[in-house]
Amino acid sequence: MSHPSKILVMFLAATCWACGGGGGGSTSLGTTSSSSSGTGSSSGSTTPDPPVDWQSGPAAGNPDGNHSVPVAALAADVSSPDHVIGTGTAASCTAAAFIAAVAQGGKITFNCGPDPVTITLSSPAKMFNNKPDVVIDGGGLVTLSGGGRTRILYMNTCDEDQVWTTPHCDNQAQPTLTVQNLTFVNGNSTNEPATENLDGGGAIWVRGGRFKVVNSRFFNNVCASLGPDVGGAAIRVFDQYQDLPVYVVNSTFGGADGYGNTGANGGAISSIGVSWSIYNSLFSYNKAVGNGGNPADSGTPGGGSGGAIYNDGNTMTLALYGTLIEHNEVNAYGSAIFFVTNDHTGDLHIEDSVIRNNVGGSWYTLPGISMHSDTAREIINSTIE
């Protein structure tokens, strides 16, 4: 295990759990209650939500992250939404209304009253590829829960059931999905089929188009716990248009003991052949609980790599800016990051970031980071220990 000299980092200012969005718009959806305010679970759930108060849980984003964010990665404008969930009360913000709005596409906001609200789903909200791009803005007040039994959001340009729109579904520009000012809790994809890697992505599963996460939190989401390549307890992504990056901005995955996400690999996020640009975000207390790595050691089910982040594939870039990764755990490799490009052509960029106190595993090129030693990497003004 290699332990290079520590590279110091300094941050300038704190960012906070963002508010905004909500209210106004052209369409009000939903009249029957399947949601609850505060921390209680809804009538649509058969499994209790996790025993943590996620409304008052860790804020979105690294409190010491202050890196500049490119315009393309900023929150989308939802001042003129296409759909507004609710009519001013928590009871009017239903799972059925949310699922229907996602299926129709467009910009979605919420009008659930002045207090935090939790909307618990009993089945995933699924995008259709022949509908407008989707933006979901929770205004800092909305929590979407899988109730411990279902994934929360699904987008797949190569799923015939969601309508094929091009002959090159693995490389098409639309639709796009943006989630912002939201909390995702208790998503669970363990009941999804292993075919097409659908058993990953406990909260969100994405293939194709473009995907962006802004000012959001992910707590207690789970995916399959065993397997050499399944993963992404919170998010699983494939095939972004023209290999452009997934943006993750000012968001938190776990953030405190008891709030972390858990899966076979990629305790927070996982992808194959996908680039990521991550700004001012926090990854902590996530776990990769598989065993045996990838390919799986003889006699093992495989997995256990990438406590926070699991990246596999060929040419791709993982770029971290103003991001903190700490207290994540693995059984196999990459307690913080597993970054393996099979043809060794990828690029790891770490700037104004801190990676520390991640535990477990072996095969470390840098502390907490498992990658081929000849894969390009650039570390600027950061601490890795």
C-alpha positions in Angstrom: 0.0 0.0 0.0 1.4 3.3 -1.0 1.1 6.4 1.2 2.4 9.5 -0.7 3.0 12.7 1.2 -0.1 14.6 2.2 -1.1 17.5 -0.1 -2.6 20.3 1.9 -5.9 21.9 1.1 -7.7 25.0 2.3 -11.3 26.0 1.9 -12.9 29.5 2.0 -16.5 29.4 2.9 -19.4 27.0 3.7 -22.4 26.1 1.5 -25.7 25.1 3.0 -28.7 22.9 2.3 -30.4 24.9 -0.5 -33.9 26.1 -0.6 -35.9 27.4 -3.6 -38.3 26.2 -6.2 -41.9 25.1 -5.5 -45.2 26.8 -6.0 -46.8 28.3 -9.1 -47.2 26.6 -12.5 -49.7 25.3 -14.9 -50.8 21.9 -13.7 -51.8 20.7 -10.2 -51.7 17.0 -9.7 -53.0 14.7 -7.0 -55.8 14.6 -4.5 -55.5 11.3 -2.7 -52.9 11.1 0.2 -50.0 8.8 0.0 -47.5 11.1 1.8 -46.8 12.3 5.2 -45.1 15.3 6.7 -42.1 15.3 9.0 -40.4 11.9 9.5 -43.3 9.5 9.4 -43.9 7.0 6.7 -46.9 6.9 4.4 -49.7 4.5 4.0 -48.1 3.3 0.7 -45.1 1.7 2.5 -45.0 -1.8 4.0 -41.5 -1.3 5.5 -40.8 1.5 8.0 -38.6 4.3 6.9 -35.1 4.3 8.4 -34.8 5.2 12.1 -33.2 8.5 11.5 -34.6 12.0 11.3 -33.6 12.7 7.7 -35.4 16.1 7.6 -32.9 17.4 10.2 -30.1 15.2 8.9 -26.8 16.4 7.4 -27.1 19.4 5.0 -26.6 19.1 1.3 -23.0 19.6 0.2 -19.5 19.8 1.7 -19.7 22.6 4.4 -16.1 23.5 3.5 -16.5 23.2 -0.3 -16.3 26.5 -2.2 -15.1 25.6 -5.7 -16.6 27.5 -8.6 -19.3 25.6 -10.5 -19.7 25.7 -14.3 -22.9 27.1 -15.6 -23.9 23.8 -17.1 -23.8 22.2 -13.6 -26.0 24.8 -11.9 -29.6 24.2 -10.9 -32.3 24.5 -13.6 -34.7 27.3 -13.8 -38.2 26.1 -12.6 -39.9 29.5 -12.3 -42.4 28.3 -14.9 -43.1 24.7 -14.1 -45.1 22.3 -16.2 -46.5 20.4 -13.3 -47.0 21.4 -9.6 -47.5 18.5 -7.2 -50.0 19.4 -4.5 -52.4 22.2 -3.7 -50.9 23.6 -0.6 -51.1 20.8 1.9 -49.0 17.8 2.7 -51.9 15.5 2.1 -52.3 16.8 -1.5 -48.7 15.8 -2.3 -49.1 12.2 -3.3 -47.0 9.4 -4.7 -49.5 8.9 -7.5 -49.3 12.5 -8.6 -45.5 12.5 -8.6 -45.3 9.3 -10.6 -47.8 10.7 -13.1 -45.9 14.0 -13.5 -42.6 12.2 -14.1 -44.3 10.0 -16.8 -45.6 13.2 -18.5 -42.2 14.9 -18.5 -41.3 18.5 -18.0 -40.4 20.7 -15.1 -41.9 19.5 -11.8 -42.2 21.5 -8.5 -44.2 21.0 -5.3 -46.8 23.0 -3.4 -47.1 20.9 -0.2 -47.4 23.7 2.4 -44.7 25.5 4.5 -43.3 22.4 6.3 -41.1 19.5 5.2 -43.0 16.6 3.6 -42.2 13.0 2.8 -43.7 11.3 -0.2 -43.4 7.5 0.0 -43.6 5.5 -3.2 -44.6 1.9 -3.6 -43.2 1.7 -7.1 -40.7 3.7 -9.1 -41.4 6.9 -11.0 -40.4 6.2 -14.6 -39.5 8.6 -17.4 -40.7 8.1 -20.9 -38.1 8.8 -23.6 -40.6 10.4 -26.0 -41.6 13.0 -23.4 -39.9 16.4 -22.5 -36.8 16.5 -20.4 -37.5 16.2 -16.7 -36.5 18.6 -13.9 -37.6 17.8 -10.4 -37.2 20.5 -7.8 -38.2 19.9 -4.2 -37.6 23.4 -2.9 -35.5 22.1 0.0 -38.7 20.8 1.6 -39.5 17.5 -0.2 -38.2 14.0 0.7 -38.9 11.2 -1.8 -38.8 7.8 -0.1 -38.8 4.3 -1.5 -40.3 3.0 1.7 -37.6 0.4 2.0 -39.0 -1.6 -0.8 -38.7 0.2 -4.2 -36.4 2.3 -6.3 -37.5 5.9 -6.5 -36.6 7.1 -10.0 -35.9 5.3 -13.3 -34.7 6.6 -16.7 -33.5 4.2 -19.5 -33.3 5.2 -23.1 -32.8 1.6 -24.1 -35.9 0.3 -22.3 -38.5 -0.5 -25.0 -41.3 -0.2 -22.4 -40.3 3.4 -21.9 -40.3 4.0 -25.8 -37.3 3.8 -28.1 -36.8 7.1 -29.8 -33.5 6.5 -31.8 -31.6 3.6 -33.3 -28.7 4.5 -31.0 -30.3 4.4 -27.6 -26.9 4.1 -25.9 -25.8 7.6 -27.2 -28.7 10.0 -27.5 -29.1 13.5 -26.2 -32.6 13.3 -24.8 -34.3 13.0 -22.5 -32.3 14.6 -19.7 -33.0 14.2 -16.0 -32.2 16.9 -13.3 -33.0 16.4 -9.6 -32.4 19.4 -7.4 -33.2 20.6 -3.8 -34.5 17.1 -2.9 -33.8 14.4 -0.3 -33.9 10.7 -1.4 -34.3 8.2 1.4 -34.8 4.5 1.8 -34.7 3.6 -1.9 -34.3 -0.1 -2.4 -33.6 -1.9 -5.7 -32.8 -5.3 -4.3 -36.0 -6.7 -5.8 -35.1 -5.6 -9.3 -33.8 -8.2 -11.8 -30.0 -8.7 -12.1 -30.3 -8.6 -15.9 -29.1 -5.3 -17.5 -27.6 -4.4 -14.1 -31.1 -3.3 -12.9 -30.4 -4.4 -9.4 -28.2 -1.3 -8.8 -29.3 2.2 -8.2 -31.2 2.0 -4.9 -32.6 5.5 -5.3 -32.0 6.4 -9.0 -31.1 4.3 -12.1 -30.1 6.1 -15.3 -29.1 5.1 -18.8 -28.7 7.5 -21.7 -29.4 11.2 -22.2 -27.9 13.4 -19.5 -28.2 13.3 -15.8 -27.5 16.0 -13.1 -27.9 16.2 -9.3 -27.9 19.6 -7.5 -28.4 20.5 -3.9 -29.7 17.1 -2.9 -29.3 14.5 -0.1 -29.2 10.7 -0.2 -29.8 8.7 3.0 -30.2 5.0 3.7 -30.6 3.8 0.1 -29.7 0.2 -0.7 -29.1 -2.0 -3.7 -28.0 -5.6 -4.1 -25.5 -6.5 -1.5 -23.5 -9.1 -3.4 -22.0 -9.3 -6.9 -18.8 -8.3 -8.7 -20.2 -5.4 -10.7 -23.6 -4.4 -9.3 -23.7 -1.2 -7.4 -24.7 2.3 -6.7 -26.7 2.2 -3.5 -27.9 5.7 -4.2 -27.2 6.2 -8.0 -26.3 3.9 -10.9 -25.5 5.5 -14.3 -24.7 4.2 -17.8 -24.2 5.6 -21.3 -24.3 9.4 -21.1 -24.6 11.3 -24.4 -21.3 11.7 -26.1 -19.6 10.6 -22.9 -20.3 14.0 -21.3 -20.1 13.9 -17.5 -22.7 13.4 -14.9 -22.7 16.6 -12.7 -23.1 16.2 -9.0 -23.2 19.6 -7.2 -23.4 20.5 -3.5 -24.9 17.2 -2.6 -24.6 14.8 0.3 -24.4 11.0 0.3 -24.7 9.8 3.9 -23.0 12.6 5.7 -23.3 11.2 9.3 -23.3 7.9 11.1 -26.6 6.1 10.5 -27.4 8.0 7.3 -25.1 6.1 4.8 -26.0 4.2 1.7 -25.2 0.5 1.3 -24.6 -1.8 -1.7 -22.3 -4.5 -3.1 -20.1 -1.9 -4.8 -20.2 1.9 -4.9 -21.7 2.7 -1.5 -23.0 6.0 -2.9 -22.6 6.0 -6.7 -21.6 3.5 -9.4 -21.2 3.5 -13.1 -19.7 1.7 -16.1 -18.0 3.8 -18.8 -19.3 7.1 -17.4 -17.5 10.3 -16.5 -18.4 12.3 -13.4 -17.7 16.0 -12.4 -18.5 16.4 -8.7 -18.5 19.8 -7.0 -18.6 20.7 -3.3 -20.2 17.5 -2.3 -19.9 15.2 0.8 -19.6 11.4 0.7 -19.4 9.7 4.2 -20.5 6.6 6.0 -21.4 4.7 2.9 -20.5 1.0 2.6 -19.6 -1.5 -0.2 -20.5 -4.7 1.5 -19.9 -7.3 -1.3 -17.0 -9.8 -1.0 -14.4 -10.9 -3.4 -13.9 -8.0 -5.8 -14.3 -7.9 -9.6 -13.7 -10.4 -11.1 -14.8 -12.3 -8.0 -12.2 -14.3 -6.2 -12.8 -18.1 -6.3 -15.5 -19.1 -3.9 -16.9 -15.6 -3.3 -19.9 -13.8 -4.7 -17.8 -10.8 -5.6 -18.0 -7.1 -4.9 -17.0 -5.0 -1.9 -15.3 -2.2 -3.9 -15.8 1.6 -3.9 -16.9 2.7 -0.4 -18.2 6.0 -1.9 -17.6 5.9 -5.6 -17.2 2.9 -8.0 -16.1 3.7 -11.6 -15.4 0.9 -14.1 -15.1 0.9 -17.9 -12.7 2.3 -20.4 -11.9 5.9 -21.2 -13.6 8.1 -18.6 -12.9 10.9 -16.2 -13.6 11.2 -12.5 -13.2 14.9 -11.4 -13.6 16.0 -7.8 -13.7 19.7 -6.9 -14.2 21.0 -3.3 -15.4 17.5 -2.2 -15.0 15.7 1.1 -14.9 11.8 1.1 -14.5 10.3 4.6 -15.6 7.4 6.8 -16.6 5.1 4.0 -16.0 1.3 4.2 -15.2 -1.6 1.9 -14.5 -5.3 2.1 -12.3 -5.5 -1.1 -10.9 -2.4 -2.8 -11.1 1.4 -2.8 -12.5 2.4 0.6 -13.1 5.9 -0.9 -12.8 5.4 -4.7 -12.6 2.4 -7.0 -11.5 3.8 -10.4 -10.5 1.2 -12.9 -10.3 1.8 -16.7 -9.7 -1.5 -18.3 -7.5 0.0 -21.1 -5.8 2.3 -18.6 -6.9 5.4 -20.6 -9.0 7.1 -17.9 -8.2 10.3 -15.9 -8.6 11.0 -12.2 -8.7 14.7 -11.2 -8.8 15.8 -7.6 -8.8 19.5 -6.8 -9.5 21.5 -3.6 -10.7 18.2 -2.0 -10.1 16.0 1.1 -10.1 12.2 1.1 -9.4 10.7 4.6 -10.3 8.1 7.2 -11.9 5.6 4.9 -11.4 2.0 6.0 -11.0 -1.5 4.7 -9.8 -3.1 1.6 -6.4 -3.3 -0.2 -4.6 -2.6 -3.5 -4.1 1.1 -2.9 -2.3 3.3 -5.4 -3.2 6.3 -3.2 -4.7 6.1 0.3 -8.4 5.1 -0.1 -8.1 5.0 -3.9 -7.7 1.8 -5.9 -6.7 2.3 -9.5 -4.0 1.2 -11.9 -0.7 3.0 -11.2 -0.3 4.0 -14.8 -3.7 5.6 -15.2 -3.5 9.4 -15.5 -4.2 11.4 -12.3 -3.8 15.0 -11.3 -4.0 16.1 -7.7 -4.2 19.9 -6.9 -4.4 21.5 -3.5 -5.9 18.5 -1.9 -5.4 16.2 1.1 -5.4 12.4 0.6 -4.5 10.4 3.7 
